[in-house]
Every structure is written in C-alpha cells, then in structure tokens.
Amino acid sequence: MSTLSGLEIFESIVKSGGRILRAEADRAGGTSDVLALTFDVGQVLVRSGDDGLLMTHASDRSAIPEDLIALDEEDPWWRLMGQPATAAWPGGVEEGVGARGLRSLMILKLRFREETDNPRILVLESTGRSVRVSLD
C-alpha cells in the first residue's frame, strides 16, 4: 500500500476487506486539519489542500502526529468502528461538482458494510484547509 496515493489507498483497503479501528484528528467536531484513520490493514492520513483531499499511507504509528485526539466515541465514528470498508468513490460527480480535474479529489465517499447490510456512507470533503466529515 505504500506506493499508492489518493483514492487508490482506500480502494486497496476495500479490496483487502479492511475494518476501521480508530479515527483521530487535531480537533473534535465535523472539521479538522489532519485526520488519521487506522484500519486493520493500514493507516491513512487525510488533509485538505489547494488541490483537494491529500491522502497518504502512514507506514507506521510514528508517521501520525502525536497531538491528535481520538474520535472513536464521537459521531459519526462510533457508528463505524469495527465495520469493513466495502466501497470508495469520488463524491459530487453526480452533481458535477466533484473533482476539478483528473488529479484532484474534492469529495471522497466511503461505504462501510455491504449495501444489503444497512450501510453507512462516510463523506470526506475538502473545504479550504480543512477536511469536513459527515454521514451521507
């Protein structure tokens, strides 16, 4: 997973049947500057930049900033903990507001649980320098 970037990281997690184990951010609430997601198959850092969402594989725990706080018991994370990621796709394209180009990703949607098993859709959205998190 270390050579993948952006959407490919989450597609790899889906393909591996990765379950989300932990969510951390630099602050509580619906937006953050840094979001760290730990799956049983790897860790991902999510940030927002001028070109949209910036996602990188964190090779180990030392790659994650130390001052992040756990969000596991906050909404929407408590609904997702332990659930498998079953799909990942760019969001907003159905309304024509998704990626600005082939290399930028403004909205990412992650489905947890299969469609037939009461799925939850997590939305990660680039909003300037912050990442907004919500359930769809």
BAPA-544710 format. One record per atom (N, C-alpha, C): x, y, z. Coordinates in steps of 0.1 Angstrom, whole numbers, padded with zeros to 4 digits, always signed. Layout:
// residues N
XYZ ...
//
This chain:
// residues 136
+0008-0012+0000 +0000+0000+0000 +0009+0013+0000 +0021+0012+0003 +0029+0024+0004 +0032+0032-0008 +0030+0026-0020 +0032+0033-0033 +0019+0039-0038 +0008+0036-0032 -0004+0041-0037 -0007+0055-0031 -0015+0063-0038 -0019+0076-0033 -0034+0079-0036 -0039+0088-0029 -0053+0093-0031 -0063+0082-0030 -0072+0082-0039 -0083+0072-0039 -0078+0058-0039 -0067+0055-0046 -0061+0041-0046 -0059+0036-0033 -0055+0044-0023 -0053+0039-0009 -0065+0033-0004 -0076+0040-0005 -0089+0035+0000 -0094+0023-0008 -0092+0023-0021 -0096+0012-0029 -0088-0001-0025 -0076+0001-0021 -0068-0010-0016 -0073-0016-0003 -0077-0006+0006 -0083-0010+0019 -0096-0018+0016 -0104-0013+0007 -0117-0020+0004 -0114-0034-0002 -0105-0035-0011 -0101-0048-0017 -0096-0058-0006 -0089-0053+0004 -0084-0061+0015 -0095-0064+0025 -0106-0058+0024 -0117-0060+0035 -0113-0054+0048 -0106-0042+0047 -0101-0035+0059 -0113-0030+0068 -0111-0032+0081 -0121-0027+0091 -0115-0015+0098 -0123-0005+0100 -0118+0007+0106 -0118+0004+0121 -0106+0008+0127 -0104+0005+0141 -0102+0018+0150 -0099+0029+0143 -0096+0041+0151 -0097+0053+0141 -0102+0064+0147 -0102+0077+0140 -0096+0088+0149 -0087+0096+0144 -0081+0106+0152 -0080+0119+0144 -0080+0130+0151 -0079+0143+0144 -0073+0153+0153 -0069+0165+0147 -0063+0175+0155 -0073+0183+0164 -0086+0181+0161 -0096+0186+0170 -0109+0179+0168 -0118+0179+0178 -0131+0173+0177 -0140+0181+0168 -0151+0174+0164 -0161+0181+0156 -0161+0177+0142 -0168+0183+0133 -0171+0179+0120 -0159+0183+0110 -0150+0192+0114 -0139+0195+0105 -0126+0194+0113 -0115+0191+0105 -0102+0191+0111 -0092+0194+0100 -0080+0197+0105 -0069+0199+0095 -0062+0186+0092 -0061+0177+0102 -0055+0164+0100 -0064+0154+0105 -0066+0143+0097 -0075+0132+0101 -0066+0119+0099 -0065+0111+0109 -0058+0099+0108 -0068+0087+0110 -0068+0078+0100 -0077+0067+0101 -0069+0054+0101 -0072+0046+0111 -0065+0033+0113 -0074+0022+0110 -0070+0014+0100 -0077+0002+0096 -0069-0010+0100 -0075-0022+0101 -0067-0034+0104 -0056-0037+0093 -0057-0031+0082 -0048-0033+0071 -0038-0022+0068 -0039-0011+0076 -0030+0001+0074 -0036+0014+0080 -0028+0024+0079 -0032+0037+0084 -0031+0047+0073 -0040+0057+0073 -0041+0067+0063 -0042+0081+0070 -0034+0090+0065 -0036+0104+0069 -0043+0112+0058 -0053+0120+0062 -0061+0128+0053 -0060+0142+0056 -0056+0151+0047 -0055+0165+0048 -0062+0172+0037 -0064+0185+0038 -0070+0192+0027 -0060+0202+0022 -0059+0204+0009 -0050+0214+0003 -0057+0221-0009 -0049+0229-0016 -0055+0237-0027 -0061+0228-0038 -0055+0216-0039 -0060+0207-0050 -0069+0196-0045 -0075+0198-0033 -0085+0189-0028 -0079+0180-0016 -0085+0168-0015 -0080+0159-0004 -0067+0154-0007 -0058+0154+0003 -0045+0148+0002 -0044+0136+0011 -0043+0124+0006 -0043+0112+0013 -0030+0105+0012 -0024+0101+0023 -0011+0094+0023 -0012+0082+0032 -0005+0072+0028 -0004+0060+0036 +0007+0062+0047 +0003+0060+0060 +0012+0061+0071 +0018+0047+0073 +0031+0046+0071 +0038+0033+0072 +0038+0027+0086 +0038+0036+0096 +0036+0031+0110 +0032+0042+0119 +0030+0039+0131 +0024+0049+0141 +0033+0061+0142 +0046+0060+0140 +0054+0072+0141 +0051+0083+0130 +0045+0079+0119 +0041+0088+0108 +0029+0096+0111 +0022+0093+0122 +0010+0100+0126 +0014+0111+0137 +0009+0123+0135 +0012+0133+0145 +0008+0129+0159 +0016+0132+0169 +0014+0128+0183 +0002+0135+0190 -0001+0147+0186 -0011+0155+0193 -0025+0153+0189 -0028+0143+0181 -0042+0140+0177 -0050+0134+0188 -0063+0137+0187 -0072+0132+0198 -0081+0121+0191 -0085+0111+0199 -0093+0100+0195 -0107+0105+0193 -0113+0101+0182 -0127+0105+0178 -0137+0093+0179 -0132+0081+0183 -0139+0069+0183 -0153+0069+0189 -0155+0077+0199 -0168+0078+0206 -0176+0089+0201 -0172+0097+0191 -0179+0108+0185 -0187+0104+0173 -0197+0111+0170 -0205+0109+0158 -0197+0115+0146 -0196+0108+0135 -0202+0095+0131 -0193+0083+0134 -0182+0085+0140 -0172+0074+0141 -0177+0063+0149 -0184+0065+0160 -0188+0053+0168 -0197+0044+0161 -0204+0049+0150 -0213+0041+0142 -0205+0032+0133 -0192+0035+0130 -0184+0029+0120 -0173+0019+0126 -0169+0021+0138 -0158+0013+0144 -0161-0002+0142 -0151-0009+0137 -0151-0023+0135 -0158-0027+0122 -0163-0018+0115 -0170-0021+0103 -0161-0022+0091 -0163-0031+0081 -0155-0032+0069 -0158-0021+0059 -0148-0015+0053 -0149-0006+0042 -0153-0014+0030 -0164-0012+0023 -0168-0020+0012 -0168-0013-0001 -0166+0000-0001 -0166+0008-0014 -0160+0021-0011 -0153+0027-0022 -0147+0040-0021 -0149+0047-0035 -0153+0059-0035 -0155+0066-0048 -0155+0081-0047 -0152+0088-0057 -0152+0103-0057 -0167+0107-0055 -0169+0117-0046 -0182+0122-0044 -0184+0135-0052 -0197+0139-0054 -0200+0151-0060 -0200+0150-0075 -0195+0139-0081 -0195+0139-0096 -0209+0138-0101 -0218+0132-0093 -0232+0131-0098 -0239+0145-0100 -0234+0155-0092 -0239+0168-0093 -0229+0177-0102 -0219+0171-0107 -0209+0179-0115 -0200+0188-0107 -0199+0186-0093 -0190+0194-0085 -0179+0186-0079 -0176+0174-0083 -0166+0166-0077 -0152+0171-0080 -0144+0163-0086 -0130+0166-0088 -0129+0177-0098 -0120+0186-0096 -0117+0197-0105 -0110+0192-0118 -0103+0181-0117 -0096+0176-0128 -0093+0161-0124 -0086+0155-0133 -0083+0140-0131 -0074+0138-0118 -0066+0148-0115 -0057+0146-0104 -0062+0152-0090 -0073+0158-0090 -0078+0164-0077 -0091+0157-0073 -0092+0156-0060 -0104+0149-0054 -0109+0158-0043 -0121+0164-0045 -0126+0173-0035 -0135+0166-0025 -0141+0155-0029 -0150+0147-0020 -0148+0133-0022 -0146+0125-0011 -0145+0111-0012 -0156+0105-0003 -0162+0095-0009 -0172+0087-0002 -0167+0073+0001 -0169+0069+0014 -0165+0055+0018 -0178+0048+0023 -0180+0037+0018 -0192+0029+0023 -0186+0018+0033 -0193+0018+0044 -0190+0008+0054 -0201-0002+0055 -0199-0015+0054 -0209-0025+0053 -0214-0026+0039 -0219-0038+0036 -0224-0040+0022 -0237-0033+0021 -0241-0031+0008 -0254-0024+0005 -0266-0031+0011 -0265-0044+0012 -0277-0052+0017 -0276-0053+0033 -0267-0047+0039 -0265-0048+0054 -0265-0034+0061 -0275-0026+0057 -0276-0013+0064 -0263-0005+0063 -0259-0001+0051 -0246+0005+0050 -0246+0020+0056 -0234+0024+0059 -0231+0038+0063 -0222+0044+0052 -0225+0056+0048 -0217+0063+0038 -0210+0075+0045 -0197+0074+0046 -0189+0084+0052 -0184+0094+0041 -0186+0107+0043 -0182+0117+0033 -0170+0125+0039 -0159+0125+0031 -0147+0133+0035 -0147+0144+0024 -0147+0157+0028 -0148+0168+0019 -0137+0178+0021 -0130+0182+0011 -0120+0193+0012 -0128+0206+0013 -0125+0214+0023 -0131+0227+0025 -0120+0237+0028 -0113+0241+0018 -0102+0250+0021 -0090+0242+0026 -0086+0246+0038 -0075+0239+0045 -0080+0228+0055 -0093+0226+0055 -0099+0216+0065 -0106+0204+0058 -0107+0194+0065 -0115+0182+0060 -0128+0181+0068 -0139+0181+0061 -0152+0180+0067 -0156+0166+0066 -0161+0161+0077 -0166+0147+0078 -0180+0146+0081 -0188+0138+0074 -0202+0137+0077 -0207+0123+0072 -0219+0120+0076 -0225+0108+0070 -0235+0112+0060 -0236+0104+0049 -0245+0107+0038 -0258+0100+0040 
//
